Amino acid sequence: MEPLKTYEYLVLARGRILGWVRPLSVEQYGRVFPIGLGSLARVLTHTMSSEWYYIERMLGHDVPPHDRWPIRDEEPPGFAALEKAWAEQAARTRAAISGVRDWGKELEYRIDGDNGPEMIRASASDIYTQLVLHEVHHRSQVLNMLKQLGVAVEDIDFNAMMYKRRKL
């Protein structure tokens, strides 16, 4: 896997999704569905803030408790603010990915999990893999919500967006 190429795919696919969300009303953006975190606003905010968290961990930074994160899905920003913040974050994410020199390096950090404090040990590659798969997991929820809102969505698979093609 090529980490930067994979991240560029996430950004391209995310761009299409954000393009489908952009014209929705505030009510549609916040509408509650019986899947995922319940709304486009919360799922998209959660996905963005999780990316921030994973990159902070990959860089070896301490992460403040969840209630002090800069953006949290419990209080999702409006769509325009989210889109702007995610675009700014993408530049930092690219820089962080480019800066990893040892993808196998083990990182250890403490979290206050649902069942009490835990020590987590994972490689930079493990954390990056979680970042990628986590976004894809939540993207499926967003696509489901968009379809329920009547939005026509297109194929955003990696091969459809990233493979080089030529007519025969």
Backbone hydrogen bonds in HBPLUS format (Angstrom, degrees):
<---DONOR---> <-ACCEPTOR-->    atom                        ^
c    i                          cat <-CA-CA->   ^        H-A-AA   ^      H-
h    n   atom  resd res      DA  || num        DHA   H-A  angle D-A-AA Bond
n    s   type  num  typ     dist DA aas  dist angle  dist       angle   num
A0006-THR N   A0002-GLU O   2.87 MM   4  6.03 163.0  1.90 165.6 171.5     1
A0007-TYR N   A0003-PRO O   2.89 MM   4  6.09 155.9  1.95 147.5 154.3     2
A0008-GLU N   A0004-LEU O   2.84 MM   4  6.09 152.6  1.92 146.1 153.9     3
A0009-TYR N   A0005-LYS O   3.03 MM   4  6.33 148.4  2.13 143.7 151.7     4
A0010-LEU N   A0006-THR O   3.08 MM   4  6.48 157.7  2.13 146.6 152.0     5
A0011-VAL N   A0007-TYR O   2.94 MM   4  6.28 158.0  1.99 152.6 158.3     6
A0012-LEU N   A0008-GLU O   2.90 MM   4  6.16 158.4  1.94 149.2 154.8     7
A0013-ALA N   A0009-TYR O   2.85 MM   4  6.06 174.5  1.85 165.1 165.8     8
A0014-ARG N   A0010-LEU O   2.78 MM   4  5.82 158.0  1.83 147.2 154.7     9
A0015-GLY N   A0011-VAL O   2.85 MM   4  5.97 146.7  1.96 139.9 149.1    10
A0016-ARG N   A0012-LEU O   3.15 MM   4  6.55 148.2  2.25 145.4 152.6    11
A0017-ILE N   A0013-ALA O   3.06 MM   4  6.41 161.6  2.10 150.3 155.3    12
A0018-LEU N   A0014-ARG O   2.77 MM   4  6.01 167.5  1.79 158.2 161.5    13
A0019-GLY N   A0015-GLY O   2.92 MM   4  6.03 144.5  2.04 137.0 147.2    14
A0020-TRP N   A0016-ARG O   3.02 MM   4  6.38 137.9  2.20 142.9 153.7    15
A0020-TRP N   A0017-ILE O   2.99 MM   3  5.11 127.2  2.28  98.2 112.2    16
A0021-VAL N   A0017-ILE O   2.97 MM   4  6.30 140.2  2.14 145.9 158.0    17
A0022-ARG N   A0018-LEU O   2.82 MM   4  5.87 156.4  1.88 151.6 157.0    18
A0024-LEU N   A0021-VAL O   2.88 MM   3  5.49 159.2  1.92 127.2 134.2    19
A0029-TYR N   A0025-SER O   2.92 MM   4  6.19 161.4  1.96 153.9 159.2    20
A0030-GLY N   A0026-VAL O   3.04 MM   4  6.21 144.1  2.17 142.8 151.6    21
A0031-ARG N   A0027-GLU O   2.81 MM   4  5.75 109.5  2.31 137.3 154.9    22
A0031-ARG N   A0028-GLN O   3.26 MM   3  4.93 151.3  2.34  93.4 101.9    23
A0041-ALA N   A0029-TYR O   3.06 MM  12  5.67 147.1  2.17 165.9 158.6    24
A0033-PHE N   A0038-GLY O   2.47 MM   5  4.76 154.6  1.53 140.7 150.6    25
A0038-GLY N   A0035-ILE O   2.92 MM   3  5.47 140.3  2.08 145.3 149.8    26
A0043-VAL N   A0039-SER O   2.93 MM   4  6.14 172.5  1.94 158.6 161.0    27
A0044-LEU N   A0040-LEU O   2.91 MM   4  5.87 169.6  1.92 154.1 157.7    28
A0045-THR N   A0041-ALA O   3.07 MM   4  6.04 156.5  2.13 138.8 146.1    29
A0046-HIS N   A0042-ARG O   2.82 MM   4  5.89 160.7  1.85 148.6 154.5    30
A0047-THR N   A0043-VAL O   2.94 MM   4  6.11 159.5  1.98 149.2 154.6    31
A0048-MET N   A0044-LEU O   3.00 MM   4  6.21 161.6  2.03 149.2 153.9    32
A0049-SER N   A0045-THR O   2.88 MM   4  6.06 170.7  1.88 156.9 159.6    33
A0050-SER N   A0046-HIS O   2.86 MM   4  5.92 148.7  1.96 144.9 153.8    34
A0051-GLU N   A0047-THR O   3.08 MM   4  6.29 150.3  2.17 141.3 148.7    35
A0052-TRP N   A0048-MET O   3.16 MM   4  6.53 159.2  2.21 149.4 154.3    36
A0053-TYR N   A0049-SER O   2.99 MM   4  6.26 158.3  2.04 144.1 149.8    37
A0054-TYR N   A0050-SER O   2.84 MM   4  6.11 166.5  1.85 158.7 160.8    38
A0055-ILE N   A0051-GLU O   2.99 MM   4  6.19 162.9  2.02 154.6 159.0    39
A0056-GLU N   A0052-TRP O   2.95 MM   4  6.18 160.6  1.99 151.4 157.3    40
A0057-ARG N   A0053-TYR O   2.98 MM   4  6.28 156.3  2.04 150.7 157.1    41
A0058-MET N   A0054-TYR O   2.85 MM   4  6.13 158.5  1.90 148.9 155.1    42
A0059-LEU N   A0055-ILE O   2.95 MM   4  6.16 147.9  2.06 149.2 157.2    43
A0061-HIS N   A0056-GLU O   2.92 MM   5  5.25 152.6  2.00 165.2 157.2    44
A0060-GLY N   A0057-ARG O   2.91 MM   3  4.97 154.1  1.97 104.0 112.5    45
A0068-ARG N   A0065-PRO O   2.81 MM   3  5.63 164.8  1.83 130.2 134.9    46
A0069-TRP N   A0066-HIS O   3.12 MM   3  5.32 169.0  2.13 117.3 116.9    47
A0075-GLU N   A0072-ARG O   3.11 MM   3  5.69 154.2  2.18 114.0 121.0    48
A0082-LEU N   A0078-GLY O   3.00 MM   4  6.23 159.0  2.05 156.1 162.8    49
A0083-GLU N   A0079-PHE O   2.85 MM   4  6.06 169.6  1.86 164.1 166.0    50
A0084-LYS N   A0080-ALA O   3.05 MM   4  6.20 161.2  2.09 146.0 151.1    51
A0085-ALA N   A0081-ALA O   2.95 MM   4  6.09 166.2  1.97 149.0 153.1    52
A0086-TRP N   A0082-LEU O   2.86 MM   4  6.03 158.0  1.90 154.4 160.5    53
A0087-ALA N   A0083-GLU O   3.06 MM   4  6.23 153.3  2.13 144.6 151.4    54
A0088-GLU N   A0084-LYS O   3.08 MM   4  6.36 159.7  2.12 150.9 156.2    55
A0089-GLN N   A0085-ALA O   2.87 MM   4  6.08 154.0  1.94 144.7 152.7    56
A0090-ALA N   A0086-TRP O   2.87 MM   4  6.02 147.7  1.97 144.1 152.3    57
A0092-ARG N   A0089-GLN O   2.97 MM   3  5.11 113.7  2.42 100.3 116.4    58
A0093-THR N   A0089-GLN O   2.79 MM   4  6.09 153.3  1.86 155.6 164.7    59
A0094-ARG N   A0090-ALA O   2.89 MM   4  6.11 162.3  1.92 150.6 154.3    60
A0095-ALA N   A0091-ALA O   3.12 MM   4  6.34 161.8  2.15 144.7 149.4    61
A0096-ALA N   A0092-ARG O   2.91 MM   4  6.14 155.3  1.97 145.8 152.8    62
A0097-ILE N   A0093-THR O   2.89 MM   4  6.13 165.1  1.92 157.2 160.6    63
A0098-SER N   A0094-ARG O   2.90 MM   4  6.08 162.1  1.93 151.7 157.0    64
A0099-GLY N   A0095-ALA O   3.02 MM   4  6.15 134.2  2.23 138.6 150.4    65
A0099-GLY N   A0096-ALA O   3.13 MM   3  5.08 129.5  2.40  93.1 106.7    66
A0100-VAL N   A0097-ILE O   3.28 MM   3  5.56 160.8  2.32 107.9 113.4    67
A0105-LYS N   A0102-ASP O   3.15 MM   3  5.46 162.0  2.18 110.0 115.6    68
A0125-SER N   A0103-TRP O   2.87 MM  22  4.92 146.7  1.99 154.7 144.0    69
A0124-ALA N   A0105-LYS O   3.21 MM  19  6.11 134.4  2.43 148.0 159.1    70
A0107-LEU N   A0122-ALA O   2.74 MM  15  5.42 161.6  1.77 141.0 147.1    71
A0122-ALA N   A0107-LEU O   2.96 MM  15  5.42 155.6  2.02 150.8 158.6    72
A0109-TYR N   A0120-ILE O   2.91 MM  11  5.31 152.3  1.98 145.4 154.5    73
A0120-ILE N   A0109-TYR O   2.70 MM  11  5.31 172.5  1.71 163.1 165.5    74
A0111-ILE N   A0118-GLU O   2.85 MM   7  5.40 159.3  1.89 155.0 161.1    75
A0118-GLU N   A0111-ILE O   2.82 MM   7  5.40 155.7  1.88 158.7 162.8    76
A0113-GLY N   A0116-GLY O   2.98 MM   3  5.07 126.0  2.28 130.0 125.6    77
A0116-GLY N   A0113-GLY O   3.08 MM   3  5.07 155.1  2.14 115.6 113.1    78
A0126-ASP N   A0123-SER O   3.06 MM   3  4.99 114.9  2.50  92.4 108.0    79
A0127-ILE N   A0123-SER O   3.01 MM   4  6.36 163.1  2.04 155.8 159.1    80
A0128-TYR N   A0124-ALA O   2.92 MM   4  6.11 159.2  1.96 147.3 153.5    81
A0129-THR N   A0125-SER O   2.86 MM   4  6.01 159.1  1.90 148.0 153.9    82
A0130-GLN N   A0126-ASP O   2.96 MM   4  6.25 154.8  2.02 147.1 153.8    83
A0131-LEU N   A0127-ILE O   2.95 MM   4  6.27 155.0  2.01 147.3 154.2    84
A0132-VAL N   A0128-TYR O   3.02 MM   4  6.36 162.5  2.05 156.3 159.0    85
A0133-LEU N   A0129-THR O   2.92 MM   4  6.10 178.2  1.92 159.7 160.2    86
A0134-HIS N   A0130-GLN O   2.78 MM   4  5.60 152.1  1.86 147.4 155.2    87
A0135-GLU N   A0131-LEU O   3.23 MM   4  6.38 158.1  2.28 142.4 147.0    88
A0136-VAL N   A0132-VAL O   3.17 MM   4  6.48 161.4  2.20 149.7 154.8    89
A0137-HIS N   A0133-LEU O   2.90 MM   4  6.04 157.7  1.95 146.1 152.4    90
A0138-HIS N   A0134-HIS O   3.06 MM   4  6.33 166.0  2.08 152.3 154.7    91
A0139-ARG N   A0135-GLU O   2.77 MM   4  5.88 142.9  1.90 145.7 157.6    92
A0140-SER N   A0136-VAL O   3.19 MM   4  6.45 149.1  2.29 146.9 151.8    93
A0141-GLN N   A0138-HIS O   3.07 MM   3  5.09 120.9  2.44  95.0 109.5    94
A0142-VAL N   A0138-HIS O   3.03 MM   4  6.39 157.4  2.08 150.3 156.3    95
A0143-LEU N   A0139-ARG O   2.84 MM   4  6.10 162.8  1.86 157.8 161.9    96
A0144-ASN N   A0140-SER O   3.05 MM   4  6.18 153.5  2.12 140.0 147.1    97
A0145-MET N   A0141-GLN O   2.97 MM   4  6.29 159.6  2.01 150.5 155.5    98
A0146-LEU N   A0142-VAL O   2.85 MM   4  6.11 162.8  1.88 155.5 160.3    99
A0147-LYS N   A0143-LEU O   2.95 MM   4  6.14 160.6  1.99 148.6 153.4   100
A0148-GLN N   A0144-ASN O   3.04 MM   4  6.32 153.2  2.12 146.3 153.8   101
A0149-LEU N   A0145-MET O   3.01 MM   4  6.33 130.7  2.26 140.8 154.5   102
A0149-LEU N   A0146-LEU O   3.02 MM   3  5.01 131.6  2.26  94.9 108.8   103
A0151-VAL N   A0146-LEU O   2.98 MM   5  5.32 161.4  2.01 152.1 146.0   104
A0150-GLY N   A0147-LYS O   2.95 MM   3  5.00 156.3  2.01 103.5 110.6   105
A0160-ALA N   A0157-ASP O   3.12 MM   3  5.29 120.3  2.49  99.6 114.1   106
A0161-MET N   A0157-ASP O   3.12 MM   4  6.39 142.3  2.27 148.8 159.5   107
A0161-MET N   A0158-PHE O   3.10 MM   3  5.27 128.1  2.38  99.4 113.0   108
A0162-MET N   A0158-PHE O   2.72 MM   4  5.57 152.3  1.79 163.7 169.5   109
